[in-house]
């Protein structure tokens, strides 16, 4: 007699059998449902942005634990860490000259820990660095447009074309746009490493899942802010394509990690310590 299947396993099996269009539709429905719940539960939607930063910090803490306790950086993309440090540095500059607030301090702490991770990979644990798997060129990643529609156009060039139309200095507005676009694709090298290995050990999986949750909370923050302001927030960001590009960048970051997060949750509920990714997932 066969043992009854767990509900989560039955649902995941059913979802897995669905065609890509149905999966995409279900993902959109699930995302909208969570947005509605967040709008009803969280009264001050600015807290979602702080929560996103906090979850990102938790992910970095997991990474630091892995590096210090296990003395290995296997499965971690150095290039993703370098891109993260780059967009954080640019965003910090923009924060100091444009809108200094609590998020500036949070970004400063995240940048410091990211630089520490880079130092550990490059100089302390370089023998365990999987350089052959981390083969997504930084130049290539920096050449991705956040919507993937204009694949091959550098983020810097896109920032020159589409940036805020606020009263700030032009250079600062271009830097602001550049860090938004680069952040959207900074996780791609990490996903490439996991695609090459197919097996993701727990701490790396926890870290990437934390990135996915942080990106969703940040995306939810922007969407709910736009809804609460009846669209006035978009006007405050400036005219032209820039307001739309901010929202598109947030959505793209979320969808880039959505597939991995699905398999992560499935693995956790299935009691698996090591995450095995099917071919072509990320």
Steps between C-alpha positions, in 0.01 A plus 500: 500500500643836396549765764288812445691783337550823686280786377803715417648216296172442316468871418863531389465194279187645340669837444806330351285328238341822382618677182719813540212740432290346778797513740552866419129571557506317835810694605329831419187397690706392801696826494184711480345303787801566722492870403136525607583334833797730558288806422244389758748396770781758468360848556824693447634366173837666555557218749511259206812672368665478842394134518660438160828648625476289817443177305795586275710550813391159629607347169842663526528374859437145380772547241743630762422200722578267210833670429615516862377166631528273198808672357377462144350725235393219269180584314532876556540731202775755549371693199155540656663632817709747298195623308311535829785705646504718189131590500502550879796737472325702229175502697683616810649789305153594374359477852765731643451768234127462436296347785692406812280286729490175699535297180841660451622346824350162408671509160829596664484197729407271210786637288750445783396137545496440123855635472600266782350204310695604188821522704445152647435345158794671330768468767404256777291227337613527140588128487129409537375763254331331202635734236422260215132501600488877550524557126241770443708795384465814714518707182223286353282545808567872506377504142153368582199726483273438796203387295709268279322660200807699399751226576858617449459872576727594793328615818705818486376582151144431607547734796614772260181455300247444780556666837304713750387846395520647849679820599822321597821533300500300174798284602330403825179409317694281255680326788165441669361334188816294451485344848130416452570319172812324626327379816235329287756270337766471772376157609538343153859373554389329824215330316748398231722329758202305635395409146847361433518297822130393514550424872475787750619446858275634781674826595531621142136405439391692812694805381349503150150437641549800732589708193179385334286591802675837531440575133131409531453722806674789324283448192187484718605823669518689170179358359300570817648850526383573146151366579475693827602826332258442210794523263638827640822324601576436135465872431733579792765274347497708184342486157581285199594132514692514828208434743399194299858376485528513881197274537612273214842460661341397829271248327787358292714446810214311663429276201869422448502331843142369503580162341783429743281598798233256383744208501647618831160494671422164341832360626446631854151355527634176356757478780801519268814661639669537161312674222517325163398717209357353181688591183415844364331629815712814539 
